[in-house]
Amino acid sequence: MQIEELAQAVADGDRRALARAITLVESRRADHRARADALLERLLAVGQGRQAIRIGLSGTPGVGKSTFIETFGLMLTAQGLRVAVLAVDPSSARTGGSILGDKTRMEQLSRDTNAFIRPSPSQSHLGGVTRRTREAVALCEGAGFDVVLIETVGVGQSETVVAELSDVFVLLLSPAGGDELQGVKRGIMEVADLIVVNKADGDLQSAAQRTRADYAGALRLLRRRPQDPDGFPKAMTVSALEGTGVADAWGEIRTLVAWRRENGHWTARRAEQARHWFLEDVRQGLLARLETPQARALLDIAARDVIAGRRAPGPAAQDVLEQLMQRGVAGRSGDE
């Protein structure tokens, strides 16, 4: 299929074409990269500036992210909204493989005609998302989805990268004591828009309320951000298993999105994110150029001097950079 045809099929909401397009942008092959870039440019033209609500979702292992996403997604599709789920599974450091079991865990949502679930391996990238997740988000927006849920592989300081992809960042936690509160890094607390304590049902209901109160108190200690209305960020409880509180969480998200749009923060944030990923692509492109034979030869010679103790790492690195600038770094790596 030609790029123009594929872009039009994605814009028309063809799920099979969307899956094929995401596979293309995730590919590491240099020829696929060129086609992916052309596809994204074409989709900008035919997609007519479509924008979805991008919701980043992170949480500790076992917190019930998949259950929450399925319950949340089914509630949205019941309202006539189209929902895309981009779930990133951790890759093995040894084999590079991933289980990619999100469709199995979200069985009902995966059968919903208004939903699209795409699991992707993290491929050892930090930040809880793959390097091409942002492009997959753009494809889902171009396909006309109303809400895009971006599930990260875990919770920690590196997972704050997902905040550069989303309009609203939800941190999902389970009822716990001080250990979990201490285990959640300050960095992710500072970027969270909504802290949702899951499993607020049965014997855990009172514990969930105490945990919510703990996080609400912690949030009050943080400096209020200019992009937040009064009361945000906030903590609340839900039960994904029973479905209680999920509609309230959606209501809070819509309130926050509406306020940010009305006050200009939505457009400004999207612009900041575009600039961030532009600079990130430049950085990644420069790093990829270091994989050319000419660059590697210079690096190997300098590395031998450093290893042997003949040169300090800093000056040796500076010399290599100057030589690369003088000679020019030719060629392209397949992993750009």
Sequence and secondary structure as in RCSB ss.txt:
>XXXX:A:sequence
MQIEELAQAVADGDRRALARAITLVESRRADHRARADALLERLLAVGQGRQAIRIGLSGTPGVGKSTFIETFGLM
LTAQGLRVAVLAVDPSSARTGGSILGDKTRMEQLSRDTNAFIRPSPSQSHLGGVTRRTREAVALCEGAGFDVVLI
ETVGVGQSETVVAELSDVFVLLLSPAGGDELQGVKRGIMEVADLIVVNKADGDLQSAAQRTRADYAGALRLLRRR
PQDPDGFPKAMTVSALEGTGVADAWGEIRTLVAWRRENGHWTARRAEQARHWFLEDVRQGLLARLETPQARALLD
IAARDVIAGRRAPGPAAQDVLEQLMQRGVAGRSGDE
>XXXX:A:secstr
  HHHHHHHHHTT HHHHHHHHHHHH   HHHHHHHHHHHHHHHHHTTT   EEEEEEE TTS HHHHHHHHHHH
HHHTT  EEEEEEE   TTT      HHHHTHHHHT TTEEEEEEE TT SSSS TTHHHHHHHHHHTT SEEEE
E S  SSGGGGGGGT SEEEEEE S  HHHHHHS HHHHHH SEEEE   SGGGHHHHHHHHHHHHHHHHTS   
TT  TT SEEEE BTTTTBTHHHHHHHHHHHHHHHHHTTHHHHHHHHHHHHHHHHHHHHHHHHHTTSHHHHHHHH
HHHHHHHTTSS HHHHHHHHHHHHHHH   S  TT 
